[in-house]
Amino acid sequence: MSFLRPSALYQFLITSPSLRWMPCQSWGFLRWPGLDGFMRLLVVVLLWSTFSELRYIPSLSMYPTLNVGDRIIVEKASFYFRSPAIHDIVTFRDPTQPPGDRTDVVFIKRIVAKAGDFVEVRNGCLYVNGDAQKEDFIAEPPTYTTELTRVPKGHVYMLGDNRNNSYDSHYWGPLPVKNIVGRYVMSCHRPR
């Protein structure tokens, strides 16, 4: 018996027909992919640009969850199949922007209530349907108060995680769902 000879298991794996596709058996996988590979790459790029986008965070309104300068990935496909959910972080078009304005101002905030919910901020706490919300993701308790507001059908209530420094639904009211652009997926770069 020789320890330098390959084992029977190794011989079986290398000669098994189902494993011959493995690229590590030859250096052919490093070649230029050709037209077929180029078309696959083109499809991936088109799908990426259609259903996702990269965004830059310009303000502290979502601090500590997102910081100034963070680059984030936003996916735009899931809301075709499901409704926005509470605690989703979403990007949306400015609801106070005039319809004819060509500059597309986009904000990012957290959904705290959906259609049919009653929302109120008092005594440094957010109340949804009369229940105080436990929010361990906010920078500090809100110092403002709002009146009891019912979120109408087809709308959501948006607040930034940095409640005292956020231009959100406590200024302009519930947001129409049609203004939502996409859902935050992840930060892909956080500067030092």
Disulfide bonds with the S-S distance in Angstrom:
none
